[in-house]
Amino acid sequence: MIELYIARHGQTEENVQRVLQGQMPGHLTQEGIQQAKELRDKLRDVSFDRIITSDLKRAVDTTRIICEAHDVEFELEPLLRERDFGIHTGGPYIKISHALDPSAETMEQLSQRAADFLNGLKAKDKGRVLAVSHGLFLRVLQAVYHGVPVREVEKMENAEVRILTLSPDMHFSAVIQEETGGTAN
């Protein structure tokens, strides 16, 4: 059994500027740093067996702050990266629609990454795990976990944490997820 804590990174300068970050590094704002510190304090008494983070700067910086209260080294995990928006990356927020350029990662590919992460975690972990990632990826991960469309998963705020329980008999498959009609980072 795995108790999986999922957390979104703190607010970034790019969030404030309404830039579609995708797989850009991202830079925490002072508010984002404060959010990460509040999350650290909220999780201070939770004992983690493993801490995993997206390898993008905004998630790593958030994780470093959280780890100040934990005696666990964190690991980088590229599967936890935000959606690759292709040529749209770095531009203004857009409505995610079927009109995205073919250079963008599809929702099917994003769903597969989420399923791969959950299945891989379930295969090799036990106990309590913290995974720090990004808005849209975490929505898709929760949709895969619950077997529901992405639109049914409430958006996570910056530095928000949710808990999922993974049992040994669970298998996660990448169901085709419809576009969300919104933005994320």
Secondary structure, 3 states (H helix, E strand, C coil): CEEEEEEECCCEHHHHCCECCCCCCCCECHHHHHHHHHHHHHHCCCCCCEEEECCCHHHHHHHHHHHCCCCCCEEECHHHCCCCCHHHCCCECCCCCCCCCCCCCCHHHHHHHHHHHHHHHHHHCCEEEEEEECHHHHHHHHHHHHCCCHHHCCCCCCCCEEEEEECCCCCCCCCCCCCCCCCCC
